[in-house]
């Protein structure tokens, strides 16, 4: 029951933030949508609901958001410069990177964070062996450890604190 209440509140907060400024009609629709989403998928979102009660996880999520936007900004500039300056190297390829994340939610966040960062695209996730396969616009190294450090490490440290 606590899990459902927490999900309801989180979904409602997200709804409100996406619909600023909020009027009475938006708030009513937000409550209905949040209730229905909680009712239908509330139990499927986590296998360990007690972890939702740790405030430190929310703190690290708030820390993660600006980090993600900063990495996206840097990647956007890098890709834009590669488009504008044809002499900038483009050496596309797929690299194998290691991850120490285990939960489905953490892996999904990591894969999506990599994919949403311009110049990289998560192609496959090998959960059993702890690898991601990433298409990279400018492969700097085929070495698993080096590629992991350049692509995954910046996100993984914080995601581990949030989801595991």
C-alpha positions in Angstrom: 0.0 0.0 0.0 2.8 2.4 0.8 4.4 1.7 -2.5 1.2 2.7 -4.3 0.9 5.9 -2.4 4.5 6.9 -3.2 4.0 6.1 -6.9 0.8 8.1 -6.9 2.6 11.1 -5.4 5.6 10.8 -7.7 3.4 10.5 -10.8 1.3 13.5 -9.7 4.4 15.6 -9.1 5.7 14.7 -12.5 2.3 15.6 -14.1 2.3 18.9 -12.3 5.9 19.8 -13.4 5.0 18.9 -17.0 1.9 21.0 -17.0 3.1 24.2 -15.4 1.3 26.5 -14.7 -1.3 24.2 -13.2 -4.9 25.2 -13.1 -7.8 23.3 -11.5 -8.7 21.3 -14.6 -5.1 20.1 -15.1 -4.9 19.1 -11.5 -8.1 17.1 -11.7 -6.9 15.3 -14.8 -3.5 14.8 -13.2 -5.0 13.1 -10.1 -7.1 10.8 -12.4 -4.1 9.9 -14.6 -1.9 9.3 -11.5 -4.5 7.2 -9.9 -5.1 5.0 -13.0 -1.3 4.7 -13.6 -0.8 3.6 -10.0 -3.7 1.2 -10.1 -2.6 -0.5 -13.3 1.2 -0.5 -13.0 2.1 0.3 -9.4 3.1 -3.2 -8.5 5.1 -3.8 -11.6 7.6 -1.0 -11.2 9.7 -2.4 -8.4 10.6 -5.7 -6.9 11.8 -4.1 -3.6 9.4 -1.3 -2.7 11.0 -0.7 0.7 13.9 1.0 -1.2 11.5 3.8 -2.3 11.4 5.0 1.3 15.1 6.0 1.4 15.4 9.8 0.9 19.0 9.5 -0.2 17.8 7.9 -3.4 15.8 11.0 -4.2 18.7 13.2 -3.4 21.0 11.3 -5.8 18.2 11.4 -8.5 18.2 15.2 -8.2 22.0 15.2 -8.5 21.7 12.9 -11.6 19.5 15.3 -13.5 22.0 18.1 -14.0 24.8 15.6 -14.6 22.7 14.1 -17.4 21.9 17.5 -18.9 25.6 18.5 -18.7 26.7 15.4 -20.5 24.0 15.9 -23.2 25.1 19.5 -23.7 28.7 18.4 -24.1 27.7 15.7 -26.5 25.5 18.0 -28.5 28.3 20.5 -29.0 30.7 17.6 -30.0 28.3 16.2 -32.6 27.5 19.7 -33.9 31.2 20.5 -34.3 31.6 17.2 -36.2 28.8 18.2 -38.6 30.1 21.8 -39.1 33.8 20.9 -39.5 34.2 18.0 -42.0 37.8 17.5 -40.9 36.8 16.4 -37.4 37.1 12.7 -37.2 34.1 10.4 -37.4 35.0 6.8 -36.7 31.7 5.1 -36.0 31.5 1.6 -34.5 30.0 -0.6 -31.9 31.9 -1.0 -28.6 31.3 -3.4 -25.7 31.2 -1.7 -22.3 30.9 -3.3 -18.9 28.3 -2.3 -16.3 28.1 -3.3 -12.6 24.4 -2.5 -12.5 22.0 -5.4 -12.0 18.4 -4.2 -11.6 16.2 -3.9 -14.7 15.4 -0.3 -13.8 19.0 0.8 -13.3 20.0 -0.9 -16.6 17.1 0.8 -18.4 18.1 4.2 -17.0 21.7 3.6 -18.0 20.9 2.4 -21.5 18.5 5.3 -22.1 20.9 7.9 -20.7 23.6 6.6 -23.2 21.1 6.6 -26.0 19.8 10.1 -25.2 23.3 11.5 -25.3 24.0 12.5 -28.9 26.7 10.4 -30.6 26.0 7.2 -28.7 23.2 4.6 -29.0 22.7 1.6 -26.9 22.2 -1.3 -29.3 22.0 -4.3 -26.9 22.0 -5.1 -23.2 23.6 -8.4 -22.0 22.2 -8.5 -18.4 23.6 -11.9 -17.6 27.2 -11.0 -18.3 27.0 -7.3 -17.4 27.7 -5.8 -20.9 26.1 -3.1 -23.0 26.8 -2.8 -26.7 26.9 0.9 -27.8 27.2 2.5 -31.2 29.6 5.4 -30.9 30.0 8.1 -33.4 33.8 8.4 -32.8 35.2 5.2 -31.3 38.2 6.3 -29.3 39.0 2.8 -28.0 37.9 -0.8 -28.6 39.2 -1.7 -25.2 36.3 -2.6 -22.9 37.7 -0.8 -19.8 38.6 2.4 -21.6 35.3 2.5 -23.5 33.5 1.8 -20.2 35.3 4.7 -18.5 34.5 7.1 -21.4 30.8 6.2 -21.9 29.3 4.4 -18.9 31.2 5.4 -15.7 29.9 9.0 -15.4 26.3 7.7 -15.3 26.8 4.4 -13.5 28.2 5.8 -10.3 25.1 7.8 -9.5 22.6 5.3 -10.9 24.0 2.7 -8.6 23.2 4.9 -5.6 19.7 5.5 -6.9 18.6 2.1 -7.9 20.7 -0.5 -6.2 
